[in-house]
Amino acid sequence: MADFDQELDASGLNCPLPILRAKKTLNAMGSGQVLHVVATDPGSVKDFDAFAKQTGNELMESKEDGGKFHFLIKKG
């Protein structure tokens, strides 16, 4: 997994909380910085894809590992 500037553990949270927490964290970050989000909600895969497209942030990576979903989002 690539380097990131900040990490958000949204494990155990269900939609829409992982997205809301990510949005709040990204708002406090600088342009070009990367947020690593860890989530356990399977719905978060499509949620983060749609979130990135709607907000102009880049979903750099999306993967599943041992029941946890990992996302790298670069702030636009």
mmCIF file of the N, C-alpha and C atoms, coordinates in Angstrom:
data_MODEL
# 
_entry.id   MODEL 
# 
loop_
_atom_site.group_PDB 
_atom_site.id 
_atom_site.type_symbol 
_atom_site.label_atom_id 
_atom_site.label_alt_id 
_atom_site.label_comp_id 
_atom_site.label_asym_id 
_atom_site.label_entity_id 
_atom_site.label_seq_id 
_atom_site.pdbx_PDB_ins_code 
_atom_site.Cartn_x 
_atom_site.Cartn_y 
_atom_site.Cartn_z 
_atom_site.occupancy 
_atom_site.B_iso_or_equiv 
_atom_site.pdbx_formal_charge 
_atom_site.auth_seq_id 
_atom_site.auth_comp_id 
_atom_site.auth_asym_id 
_atom_site.auth_atom_id 
_atom_site.pdbx_PDB_model_num 
ATOM 1   N N  . MET A 1 1  ? 0.856   -1.189  0.000  1.00 0.00 ? 1  MET A N  1 
ATOM 2   C CA . MET A 1 1  ? 0.000   0.000   0.000  1.00 0.00 ? 1  MET A CA 1 
ATOM 3   C C  . MET A 1 1  ? 0.892   1.239   0.000  1.00 0.00 ? 1  MET A C  1 
ATOM 4   N N  . ALA A 1 2  ? 0.486   2.228   -0.740 1.00 0.00 ? 2  ALA A N  1 
ATOM 5   C CA . ALA A 1 2  ? 1.260   3.462   -0.900 1.00 0.00 ? 2  ALA A CA 1 
ATOM 6   C C  . ALA A 1 2  ? 1.334   4.247   0.412  1.00 0.00 ? 2  ALA A C  1 
ATOM 7   N N  . ASP A 1 3  ? 2.175   5.250   0.410  1.00 0.00 ? 3  ASP A N  1 
ATOM 8   C CA . ASP A 1 3  ? 2.293   6.129   1.573  1.00 0.00 ? 3  ASP A CA 1 
ATOM 9   C C  . ASP A 1 3  ? 1.020   6.956   1.741  1.00 0.00 ? 3  ASP A C  1 
ATOM 10  N N  . PHE A 1 4  ? 0.751   7.314   2.974  1.00 0.00 ? 4  PHE A N  1 
ATOM 11  C CA . PHE A 1 4  ? -0.414  8.157   3.252  1.00 0.00 ? 4  PHE A CA 1 
ATOM 12  C C  . PHE A 1 4  ? -0.069  9.124   4.368  1.00 0.00 ? 4  PHE A C  1 
ATOM 13  N N  . ASP A 1 5  ? -0.841  10.207  4.448  1.00 0.00 ? 5  ASP A N  1 
ATOM 14  C CA . ASP A 1 5  ? -0.582  11.265  5.427  1.00 0.00 ? 5  ASP A CA 1 
ATOM 15  C C  . ASP A 1 5  ? -1.374  11.099  6.713  1.00 0.00 ? 5  ASP A C  1 
ATOM 16  N N  . GLN A 1 6  ? -2.549  10.480  6.600  1.00 0.00 ? 6  GLN A N  1 
ATOM 17  C CA . GLN A 1 6  ? -3.413  10.323  7.766  1.00 0.00 ? 6  GLN A CA 1 
ATOM 18  C C  . GLN A 1 6  ? -4.201  9.025   7.626  1.00 0.00 ? 6  GLN A C  1 
ATOM 19  N N  . GLU A 1 7  ? -4.553  8.425   8.772  1.00 0.00 ? 7  GLU A N  1 
ATOM 20  C CA . GLU A 1 7  ? -5.311  7.180   8.747  1.00 0.00 ? 7  GLU A CA 1 
ATOM 21  C C  . GLU A 1 7  ? -6.606  7.345   9.535  1.00 0.00 ? 7  GLU A C  1 
ATOM 22  N N  . LEU A 1 8  ? -7.673  6.731   9.005  1.00 0.00 ? 8  LEU A N  1 
ATOM 23  C CA . LEU A 1 8  ? -8.974  6.743   9.665  1.00 0.00 ? 8  LEU A CA 1 
ATOM 24  C C  . LEU A 1 8  ? -9.449  5.303   9.789  1.00 0.00 ? 8  LEU A C  1 
ATOM 25  N N  . ASP A 1 9  ? -9.661  4.855   11.013 1.00 0.00 ? 9  ASP A N  1 
ATOM 26  C CA . ASP A 1 9  ? -10.163 3.499   11.242 1.00 0.00 ? 9  ASP A CA 1 
ATOM 27  C C  . ASP A 1 9  ? -11.675 3.576   11.448 1.00 0.00 ? 9  ASP A C  1 
ATOM 28  N N  . ALA A 1 10 ? -12.404 3.131   10.421 1.00 0.00 ? 10 ALA A N  1 
ATOM 29  C CA . ALA A 1 10 ? -13.873 3.143   10.484 1.00 0.00 ? 10 ALA A CA 1 
ATOM 30  C C  . ALA A 1 10 ? -14.406 1.729   10.668 1.00 0.00 ? 10 ALA A C  1 
ATOM 31  N N  . SER A 1 11 ? -13.581 0.839   11.200 1.00 0.00 ? 11 SER A N  1 
ATOM 32  C CA . SER A 1 11 ? -13.996 -0.546  11.430 1.00 0.00 ? 11 SER A CA 1 
ATOM 33  C C  . SER A 1 11 ? -15.194 -0.589  12.363 1.00 0.00 ? 11 SER A C  1 
ATOM 34  N N  . GLY A 1 12 ? -16.158 -1.446  12.025 1.00 0.00 ? 12 GLY A N  1 
ATOM 35  C CA . GLY A 1 12 ? -17.337 -1.608  12.858 1.00 0.00 ? 12 GLY A CA 1 
ATOM 36  C C  . GLY A 1 12 ? -18.432 -0.586  12.594 1.00 0.00 ? 12 GLY A C  1 
ATOM 37  N N  . LEU A 1 13 ? -18.149 0.404   11.775 1.00 0.00 ? 13 LEU A N  1 
ATOM 38  C CA . LEU A 1 13 ? -19.154 1.419   11.462 1.00 0.00 ? 13 LEU A CA 1 
ATOM 39  C C  . LEU A 1 13 ? -19.879 1.043   10.171 1.00 0.00 ? 13 LEU A C  1 
ATOM 40  N N  . ASN A 1 14 ? -21.177 1.278   10.142 1.00 0.00 ? 14 ASN A N  1 
ATOM 41  C CA . ASN A 1 14 ? -21.971 0.987   8.952  1.00 0.00 ? 14 ASN A CA 1 
ATOM 42  C C  . ASN A 1 14 ? -22.301 2.278   8.214  1.00 0.00 ? 14 ASN A C  1 
ATOM 43  N N  . CYS A 1 15 ? -22.629 2.112   6.949  1.00 0.00 ? 15 CYS A N  1 
ATOM 44  C CA . CYS A 1 15 ? -22.988 3.219   6.069  1.00 0.00 ? 15 CYS A CA 1 
ATOM 45  C C  . CYS A 1 15 ? -24.057 4.078   6.750  1.00 0.00 ? 15 CYS A C  1 
ATOM 46  N N  . PRO A 1 16 ? -23.947 5.376   6.735  1.00 0.00 ? 16 PRO A N  1 
ATOM 47  C CA . PRO A 1 16 ? -22.985 6.200   5.997  1.00 0.00 ? 16 PRO A CA 1 
ATOM 48  C C  . PRO A 1 16 ? -21.814 6.693   6.846  1.00 0.00 ? 16 PRO A C  1 
ATOM 49  N N  . LEU A 1 17 ? -21.633 6.144   8.041  1.00 0.00 ? 17 LEU A N  1 
ATOM 50  C CA . LEU A 1 17 ? -20.613 6.688   8.950  1.00 0.00 ? 17 LEU A CA 1 
ATOM 51  C C  . LEU A 1 17 ? -19.186 6.672   8.393  1.00 0.00 ? 17 LEU A C  1 
ATOM 52  N N  . PRO A 1 18 ? -18.722 5.599   7.726  1.00 0.00 ? 18 PRO A N  1 
ATOM 53  C CA . PRO A 1 18 ? -17.346 5.664   7.193  1.00 0.00 ? 18 PRO A CA 1 
ATOM 54  C C  . PRO A 1 18 ? -17.152 6.839   6.227  1.00 0.00 ? 18 PRO A C  1 
ATOM 55  N N  . ILE A 1 19 ? -18.149 7.098   5.381  1.00 0.00 ? 19 ILE A N  1 
ATOM 56  C CA . ILE A 1 19 ? -18.061 8.210   4.425  1.00 0.00 ? 19 ILE A CA 1 
ATOM 57  C C  . ILE A 1 19 ? -18.069 9.550   5.156  1.00 0.00 ? 19 ILE A C  1 
ATOM 58  N N  . LEU A 1 20 ? -18.958 9.686   6.135  1.00 0.00 ? 20 LEU A N  1 
ATOM 59  C CA . LEU A 1 20 ? -19.043 10.948  6.873  1.00 0.00 ? 20 LEU A CA 1 
ATOM 60  C C  . LEU A 1 20 ? -17.756 11.245  7.629  1.00 0.00 ? 20 LEU A C  1 
ATOM 61  N N  . ARG A 1 21 ? -17.177 10.227  8.249  1.00 0.00 ? 21 ARG A N  1 
ATOM 62  C CA . ARG A 1 21 ? -15.905 10.421  8.971  1.00 0.00 ? 21 ARG A CA 1 
ATOM 63  C C  . ARG A 1 21 ? -14.785 10.771  8.004  1.00 0.00 ? 21 ARG A C  1 
ATOM 64  N N  . ALA A 1 22 ? -14.774 10.095  6.840  1.00 0.00 ? 22 ALA A N  1 
ATOM 65  C CA . ALA A 1 22 ? -13.738 10.373  5.832  1.00 0.00 ? 22 ALA A CA 1 
ATOM 66  C C  . ALA A 1 22 ? -13.870 11.807  5.320  1.00 0.00 ? 22 ALA A C  1 
ATOM 67  N N  . LYS A 1 23 ? -15.099 12.240  5.074  1.00 0.00 ? 23 LYS A N  1 
ATOM 68  C CA . LYS A 1 23 ? -15.335 13.600  4.585  1.00 0.00 ? 23 LYS A CA 1 
ATOM 69  C C  . LYS A 1 23 ? -14.819 14.618  5.591  1.00 0.00 ? 23 LYS A C  1 
ATOM 70  N N  . LYS A 1 24 ? -15.137 14.403  6.861  1.00 0.00 ? 24 LYS A N  1 
ATOM 71  C CA . LYS A 1 24 ? -14.700 15.322  7.914  1.00 0.00 ? 24 LYS A CA 1 
ATOM 72  C C  . LYS A 1 24 ? -13.170 15.358  8.007  1.00 0.00 ? 24 LYS A C  1 
ATOM 73  N N  . THR A 1 25 ? -12.535 14.196  7.929  1.00 0.00 ? 25 THR A N  1 
ATOM 74  C CA . THR A 1 25 ? -11.080 14.123  8.004  1.00 0.00 ? 25 THR A CA 1 
ATOM 75  C C  . THR A 1 25 ? -10.436 14.791  6.792  1.00 0.00 ? 25 THR A C  1 
ATOM 76  N N  . LEU A 1 26 ? -10.972 14.508  5.596  1.00 0.00 ? 26 LEU A N  1 
ATOM 77  C CA . LEU A 1 26 ? -10.430 15.116  4.374  1.00 0.00 ? 26 LEU A CA 1 
ATOM 78  C C  . LEU A 1 26 ? -10.563 16.637  4.398  1.00 0.00 ? 26 LEU A C  1 
ATOM 79  N N  . ASN A 1 27 ? -11.648 17.143  4.958  1.00 0.00 ? 27 ASN A N  1 
ATOM 80  C CA . ASN A 1 27 ? -11.847 18.593  5.027  1.00 0.00 ? 27 ASN A CA 1 
ATOM 81  C C  . ASN A 1 27 ? -10.736 19.285  5.812  1.00 0.00 ? 27 ASN A C  1 
ATOM 82  N N  . ALA A 1 28 ? -10.147 18.578  6.764  1.00 0.00 ? 28 ALA A N  1 
ATOM 83  C CA . ALA A 1 28 ? -9.085  19.148  7.592  1.00 0.00 ? 28 ALA A CA 1 
ATOM 84  C C  . ALA A 1 28 ? -7.695  18.941  6.978  1.00 0.00 ? 28 ALA A C  1 
ATOM 85  N N  . MET A 1 29 ? -7.634  18.203  5.868  1.00 0.00 ? 29 MET A N  1 
ATOM 86  C CA . MET A 1 29 ? -6.351  17.899  5.235  1.00 0.00 ? 29 MET A CA 1 
ATOM 87  C C  . MET A 1 29 ? -6.074  18.869  4.091  1.00 0.00 ? 29 MET A C  1 
ATOM 88  N N  . GLY A 1 30 ? -4.809  18.937  3.699  1.00 0.00 ? 30 GLY A N  1 
ATOM 89  C CA . GLY A 1 30 ? -4.410  19.807  2.601  1.00 0.00 ? 30 GLY A CA 1 
ATOM 90  C C  . GLY A 1 30 ? -4.557  19.111  1.257  1.00 0.00 ? 30 GLY A C  1 
ATOM 91  N N  . SER A 1 31 ? -4.685  19.902  0.204  1.00 0.00 ? 31 SER A N  1 
ATOM 92  C CA . SER A 1 31 ? -4.805  19.374  -1.144 1.00 0.00 ? 31 SER A CA 1 
ATOM 93  C C  . SER A 1 31 ? -3.588  18.512  -1.485 1.00 0.00 ? 31 SER A C  1 
ATOM 94  N N  . GLY A 1 32 ? -3.847  17.346  -2.071 1.00 0.00 ? 32 GLY A N  1 
ATOM 95  C CA . GLY A 1 32 ? -2.767  16.437  -2.447 1.00 0.00 ? 32 GLY A CA 1 
ATOM 96  C C  . GLY A 1 32 ? -2.386  15.450  -1.361 1.00 0.00 ? 32 GLY A C  1 
ATOM 97  N N  . GLN A 1 33 ? -2.880  15.650  -0.142 1.00 0.00 ? 33 GLN A N  1 
ATOM 98  C CA . GLN A 1 33 ? -2.582  14.703  0.933  1.00 0.00 ? 33 GLN A CA 1 
ATOM 99  C C  . GLN A 1 33 ? -3.448  13.456  0.753  1.00 0.00 ? 33 GLN A C  1 
ATOM 100 N N  . VAL A 1 34 ? -2.960  12.343  1.315  1.00 0.00 ? 34 VAL A N  1 
ATOM 101 C CA . VAL A 1 34 ? -3.622  11.049  1.135  1.00 0.00 ? 34 VAL A CA 1 
ATOM 102 C C  . VAL A 1 34 ? -4.150  10.521  2.462  1.00 0.00 ? 34 VAL A C  1 
ATOM 103 N N  . LEU A 1 35 ? -5.414  10.095  2.439  1.00 0.00 ? 35 LEU A N  1 
ATOM 104 C CA . LEU A 1 35 ? -6.073  9.509   3.604  1.00 0.00 ? 35 LEU A CA 1 
ATOM 105 C C  . LEU A 1 35 ? -6.225  8.012   3.391  1.00 0.00 ? 35 LEU A C  1 
ATOM 106 N N  . HIS A 1 36 ? -5.811  7.226   4.380  1.00 0.00 ? 36 HIS A N  1 
ATOM 107 C CA . HIS A 1 36 ? -5.998  5.769   4.363  1.00 0.00 ? 36 HIS A CA 1 
ATOM 108 C C  . HIS A 1 36 ? -7.179  5.459   5.270  1.00 0.00 ? 36 HIS A C  1 
ATOM 109 N N  . VAL A 1 37 ? -8.222  4.866   4.685  1.00 0.00 ? 37 VAL A N  1 
ATOM 110 C CA . VAL A 1 37 ? -9.415  4.508   5.450  1.00 0.00 ? 37 VAL A CA 1 
ATOM 111 C C  . VAL A 1 37 ? -9.499  2.994   5.557  1.00 0.00 ? 37 VAL A C  1 
ATOM 112 N N  . VAL A 1 38 ? -9.765  2.494   6.767  1.00 0.00 ? 38 VAL A N  1 
ATOM 113 C CA . VAL A 1 38 ? -9.993  1.072   6.992  1.00 0.00 ? 38 VAL A CA 1 
ATOM 114 C C  . VAL A 1 38 ? -11.448 0.930   7.425  1.00 0.00 ? 38 VAL A C  1 
ATOM 115 N N  . ALA A 1 39 ? -12.199 0.067   6.717  1.00 0.00 ? 39 ALA A N  1 
ATOM 116 C CA . ALA A 1 39 ? -13.611 -0.136  7.028  1.00 0.00 ? 39 ALA A CA 1 
ATOM 117 C C  . ALA A 1 39 ? -13.938 -1.627  6.989  1.00 0.00 ? 39 ALA A C  1 
ATOM 118 N N  . THR A 1 40 ? -15.026 -2.015  7.649  1.00 0.00 ? 40 THR A N  1 
ATOM 119 C CA . THR A 1 40 ? -15.453 -3.420  7.639  1.00 0.00 ? 40 THR A CA 1 
ATOM 120 C C  . THR A 1 40 ? -16.795 -3.590  6.928  1.00 0.00 ? 40 THR A C  1 
ATOM 121 N N  . ASP A 1 41 ? -17.441 -2.506  6.571  1.00 0.00 ? 41 ASP A N  1 
ATOM 122 C CA . ASP A 1 41 ? -18.739 -2.556  5.895  1.00 0.00 ? 41 ASP A CA 1 
ATOM 123 C C  . ASP A 1 41 ? -18.534 -2.864  4.409  1.00 0.00 ? 41 ASP A C  1 
ATOM 124 N N  . PRO A 1 42 ? -19.021 -4.024  3.913  1.00 0.00 ? 42 PRO A N  1 
ATOM 125 C CA . PRO A 1 42 ? -18.837 -4.359  2.494  1.00 0.00 ? 42 PRO A CA 1 
ATOM 126 C C  . PRO A 1 42 ? -19.414 -3.309  1.542  1.00 0.00 ? 42 PRO A C  1 
ATOM 127 N N  . GLY A 1 43 ? -20.426 -2.594  1.984  1.00 0.00 ? 43 GLY A N  1 
ATOM 128 C CA . GLY A 1 43 ? -21.016 -1.548  1.159  1.00 0.00 ? 43 GLY A CA 1 
ATOM 129 C C  . GLY A 1 43 ? -20.100 -0.354  0.959  1.00 0.00 ? 43 GLY A C  1 
ATOM 130 N N  . SER A 1 44 ? -19.045 -0.276  1.770  1.00 0.00 ? 44 SER A N  1 
ATOM 131 C CA . SER A 1 44 ? -18.143 0.868   1.676  1.00 0.00 ? 44 SER A CA 1 
ATOM 132 C C  . SER A 1 44 ? -17.372 0.882   0.353  1.00 0.00 ? 44 SER A C  1 
ATOM 133 N N  . VAL A 1 45 ? -17.238 -0.277  -0.307 1.00 0.00 ? 45 VAL A N  1 
ATOM 134 C CA . VAL A 1 45 ? -16.500 -0.329  -1.577 1.00 0.00 ? 45 VAL A CA 1 
ATOM 135 C C  . VAL A 1 45 ? -17.182 0.571   -2.609 1.00 0.00 ? 45 VAL A C  1 
ATOM 136 N N  . LYS A 1 46 ? -18.464 0.361   -2.820 1.00 0.00 ? 46 LYS A N  1 
ATOM 137 C CA . LYS A 1 46 ? -19.173 1.202   -3.798 1.00 0.00 ? 46 LYS A CA 1 
ATOM 138 C C  . LYS A 1 46 ? -19.376 2.613   -3.264 1.00 0.00 ? 46 LYS A C  1 
ATOM 139 N N  . ASP A 1 47 ? -19.527 2.741   -1.947 1.00 0.00 ? 47 ASP A N  1 
ATOM 140 C CA . ASP A 1 47 ? -19.723 4.063   -1.346 1.00 0.00 ? 47 ASP A CA 1 
ATOM 141 C C  . ASP A 1 47 ? -18.507 4.964   -1.574 1.00 0.00 ? 47 ASP A C  1 
ATOM 142 N N  . PHE A 1 48 ? -17.307 4.440   -1.338 1.00 0.00 ? 48 PHE A N  1 
ATOM 143 C CA . PHE A 1 48 ? -16.112 5.261   -1.502 1.00 0.00 ? 48 PHE A CA 1 
ATOM 144 C C  . PHE A 1 48 ? -15.831 5.565   -2.965 1.00 0.00 ? 48 PHE A C  1 
ATOM 145 N N  . ASP A 1 49 ? -16.185 4.646   -3.859 1.00 0.00 ? 49 ASP A N  1 
ATOM 146 C CA . ASP A 1 49 ? -16.044 4.902   -5.292 1.00 0.00 ? 49 ASP A CA 1 
ATOM 147 C C  . ASP A 1 49 ? -16.932 6.078   -5.690 1.00 0.00 ? 49 ASP A C  1 
ATOM 148 N N  . ALA A 1 50 ? -18.186 6.042   -5.270 1.00 0.00 ? 50 ALA A N  1 
ATOM 149 C CA . ALA A 1 50 ? -19.123 7.125   -5.583 1.00 0.00 ? 50 ALA A CA 1 
ATOM 150 C C  . ALA A 1 50 ? -18.716 8.429   -4.890 1.00 0.00 ? 50 ALA A C  1 
ATOM 151 N N  . PHE A 1 51 ? -18.268 8.330   -3.658 1.00 0.00 ? 51 PHE A N  1 
ATOM 152 C CA . PHE A 1 51 ? -17.844 9.505   -2.888 1.00 0.00 ? 51 PHE A CA 1 
ATOM 153 C C  . PHE A 1 51 ? -16.712 10.234  -3.608 1.00 0.00 ? 51 PHE A C  1 
ATOM 154 N N  . ALA A 1 52 ? -15.722 9.478   -4.076 1.00 0.00 ? 52 ALA A N  1 
ATOM 155 C CA . ALA A 1 52 ? -14.580 10.086  -4.765 1.00 0.00 ? 52 ALA A CA 1 
ATOM 156 C C  . ALA A 1 52 ? -15.033 10.809  -6.036 1.00 0.00 ? 52 ALA A C  1 
ATOM 157 N N  . LYS A 1 53 ? -15.910 10.178  -6.797 1.00 0.00 ? 53 LYS A N  1 
ATOM 158 C CA . LYS A 1 53 ? -16.391 10.784  -8.044 1.00 0.00 ? 53 LYS A CA 1 
ATOM 159 C C  . LYS A 1 53 ? -17.199 12.051  -7.768 1.00 0.00 ? 53 LYS A C  1 
ATOM 160 N N  . GLN A 1 54 ? -18.005 12.036  -6.724 1.00 0.00 ? 54 GLN A N  1 
ATOM 161 C CA . GLN A 1 54 ? -18.871 13.179  -6.416 1.00 0.00 ? 54 GLN A CA 1 
ATOM 162 C C  . GLN A 1 54 ? -18.113 14.354  -5.813 1.00 0.00 ? 54 GLN A C  1 
ATOM 163 N N  . THR A 1 55 ? -17.019 14.075  -5.126 1.00 0.00 ? 55 THR A N  1 
ATOM 164 C CA . THR A 1 55 ? -16.318 15.137  -4.399 1.00 0.00 ? 55 THR A CA 1 
ATOM 165 C C  . THR A 1 55 ? -15.063 15.632  -5.105 1.00 0.00 ? 55 THR A C  1 
ATOM 166 N N  . GLY A 1 56 ? -14.643 14.972  -6.183 1.00 0.00 ? 56 GLY A N  1 
ATOM 167 C CA . GLY A 1 56 ? -13.446 15.401  -6.891 1.00 0.00 ? 56 GLY A CA 1 
ATOM 168 C C  . GLY A 1 56 ? -12.156 14.937  -6.238 1.00 0.00 ? 56 GLY A C  1 
ATOM 169 N N  . ASN A 1 57 ? -12.277 14.038  -5.260 1.00 0.00 ? 57 ASN A N  1 
ATOM 170 C CA . ASN A 1 57 ? -11.091 13.426  -4.663 1.00 0.00 ? 57 ASN A CA 1 
ATOM 171 C C  . ASN A 1 57 ? -10.759 12.163  -5.446 1.00 0.00 ? 57 ASN A C  1 
ATOM 172 N N  . GLU A 1 58 ? -9.501  11.743  -5.396 1.00 0.00 ? 58 GLU A N  1 
ATOM 173 C CA . GLU A 1 58 ? -9.075  10.578  -6.175 1.00 0.00 ? 58 GLU A CA 1 
ATOM 174 C C  . GLU A 1 58 ? -9.012  9.331   -5.297 1.00 0.00 ? 58 GLU A C  1 
ATOM 175 N N  . LEU A 1 59 ? -9.748  8.287   -5.709 1.00 0.00 ? 59 LEU A N  1 
ATOM 176 C CA . LEU A 1 59 ? -9.656  6.992   -5.036 1.00 0.00 ? 59 LEU A CA 1 
ATOM 177 C C  . LEU A 1 59 ? -8.465  6.271   -5.657 1.00 0.00 ? 59 LEU A C  1 
ATOM 178 N N  . MET A 1 60 ? -7.322  6.331   -4.976 1.00 0.00 ? 60 MET A N  1 
ATOM 179 C CA . MET A 1 60 ? -6.078  5.795   -5.518 1.00 0.00 ? 60 MET A CA 1 
ATOM 180 C C  . MET A 1 60 ? -6.015  4.275   -5.425 1.00 0.00 ? 60 MET A C  1 
ATOM 181 N N  . GLU A 1 61 ? -6.608  3.731   -4.378 1.00 0.00 ? 61 GLU A N  1 
ATOM 182 C CA . GLU A 1 61 ? -6.546  2.286   -4.163 1.00 0.00 ? 61 GLU A CA 1 
ATOM 183 C C  . GLU A 1 61 ? -7.754  1.844   -3.354 1.00 0.00 ? 61 GLU A C  1 
ATOM 184 N N  . SER A 1 62 ? -8.247  0.658   -3.690 1.00 0.00 ? 62 SER A N  1 
ATOM 185 C CA . SER A 1 62 ? -9.364  0.052   -2.969 1.00 0.00 ? 62 SER A CA 1 
ATOM 186 C C  . SER A 1 62 ? -9.092  -1.443  -2.952 1.00 0.00 ? 62 SER A C  1 
ATOM 187 N N  . LYS A 1 63 ? -8.938  -2.017  -1.746 1.00 0.00 ? 63 LYS A N  1 
ATOM 188 C CA . LYS A 1 63 ? -8.678  -3.455  -1.679 1.00 0.00 ? 63 LYS A CA 1 
ATOM 189 C C  . LYS A 1 63 ? -9.285  -4.040  -0.411 1.00 0.00 ? 63 LYS A C  1 
ATOM 190 N N  . GLU A 1 64 ? -9.476  -5.368  -0.460 1.00 0.00 ? 64 GLU A N  1 
ATOM 191 C CA . GLU A 1 64 ? -10.005 -6.104  0.688  1.00 0.00 ? 64 GLU A CA 1 
ATOM 192 C C  . GLU A 1 64 ? -8.911  -7.033  1.194  1.00 0.00 ? 64 GLU A C  1 
ATOM 193 N N  . ASP A 1 65 ? -8.755  -7.066  2.499  1.00 0.00 ? 65 ASP A N  1 
ATOM 194 C CA . ASP A 1 65 ? -7.723  -7.910  3.095  1.00 0.00 ? 65 ASP A CA 1 
ATOM 195 C C  . ASP A 1 65 ? -8.231  -8.433  4.434  1.00 0.00 ? 65 ASP A C  1 
ATOM 196 N N  . GLY A 1 66 ? -8.535  -9.722  4.488  1.00 0.00 ? 66 GLY A N  1 
ATOM 197 C CA . GLY A 1 66 ? -8.954  -10.340 5.744  1.00 0.00 ? 66 GLY A CA 1 
ATOM 198 C C  . GLY A 1 66 ? -10.228 -9.767  6.328  1.00 0.00 ? 66 GLY A C  1 
ATOM 199 N N  . GLY A 1 67 ? -11.194 -9.436  5.470  1.00 0.00 ? 67 GLY A N  1 
ATOM 200 C CA . GLY A 1 67 ? -12.462 -8.910  5.957  1.00 0.00 ? 67 GLY A CA 1 
ATOM 201 C C  . GLY A 1 67 ? -12.462 -7.416  6.217  1.00 0.00 ? 67 GLY A C  1 
ATOM 202 N N  . LYS A 1 68 ? -11.333 -6.777  5.977  1.00 0.00 ? 68 LYS A N  1 
ATOM 203 C CA . LYS A 1 68 ? -11.256 -5.322  6.120  1.00 0.00 ? 68 LYS A CA 1 
ATOM 204 C C  . LYS A 1 68 ? -11.026 -4.716  4.740  1.00 0.00 ? 68 LYS A C  1 
ATOM 205 N N  . PHE A 1 69 ? -11.636 -3.575  4.537  1.00 0.00 ? 69 PHE A N  1 
ATOM 206 C CA . PHE A 1 69 ? -11.526 -2.872  3.262  1.00 0.00 ? 69 PHE A CA 1 
ATOM 207 C C  . PHE A 1 69 ? -10.634 -1.657  3.455  1.00 0.00 ? 69 PHE A C  1 
ATOM 208 N N  . HIS A 1 70 ? -9.678  -1.516  2.557  1.00 0.00 ? 70 HIS A N  1 
ATOM 209 C CA . HIS A 1 70 ? -8.696  -0.431  2.651  1.00 0.00 ? 70 HIS A CA 1 
ATOM 210 C C  . HIS A 1 70 ? -8.858  0.499   1.454  1.00 0.00 ? 70 HIS A C  1 
ATOM 211 N N  . PHE A 1 71 ? -8.869  1.800   1.736  1.00 0.00 ? 71 PHE A N  1 
ATOM 212 C CA . PHE A 1 71 ? -9.022  2.798   0.692  1.00 0.00 ? 71 PHE A CA 1 
ATOM 213 C C  . PHE A 1 71 ? -7.971  3.880   0.854  1.00 0.00 ? 71 PHE A C  1 
ATOM 214 N N  . LEU A 1 72 ? -7.371  4.273   -0.259 1.00 0.00 ? 72 LEU A N  1 
ATOM 215 C CA . LEU A 1 72 ? -6.470  5.415   -0.259 1.00 0.00 ? 72 LEU A CA 1 
ATOM 216 C C  . LEU A 1 72 ? -7.143  6.508   -1.074 1.00 0.00 ? 72 LEU A C  1 
ATOM 217 N N  . ILE A 1 73 ? -7.381  7.635   -0.451 1.00 0.00 ? 73 ILE A N  1 
ATOM 218 C CA . ILE A 1 73 ? -8.075  8.743   -1.099 1.00 0.00 ? 73 ILE A CA 1 
ATOM 219 C C  . ILE A 1 73 ? -7.167  9.967   -1.066 1.00 0.00 ? 73 ILE A C  1 
ATOM 220 N N  . LYS A 1 74 ? -6.892  10.495  -2.261 1.00 0.00 ? 74 LYS A N  1 
ATOM 221 C CA . LYS A 1 74 ? -6.083  11.715  -2.359 1.00 0.00 ? 74 LYS A CA 1 
ATOM 222 C C  . LYS A 1 74 ? -7.016  12.913  -2.454 1.00 0.00 ? 74 LYS A C  1 
ATOM 223 N N  . LYS A 1 75 ? -6.797  13.875  -1.560 1.00 0.00 ? 75 LYS A N  1 
ATOM 224 C CA . LYS A 1 75 ? -7.657  15.062  -1.563 1.00 0.00 ? 75 LYS A CA 1 
ATOM 225 C C  . LYS A 1 75 ? -7.389  15.885  -2.812 1.00 0.00 ? 75 LYS A C  1 
ATOM 226 N N  . GLY A 1 76 ? -8.469  16.261  -3.485 1.00 0.00 ? 76 GLY A N  1 
ATOM 227 C CA . GLY A 1 76 ? -8.382  17.027  -4.721 1.00 0.00 ? 76 GLY A CA 1 
ATOM 228 C C  . GLY A 1 76 ? -8.162  18.502  -4.474 1.00 0.00 ? 76 GLY A C  1 
# 
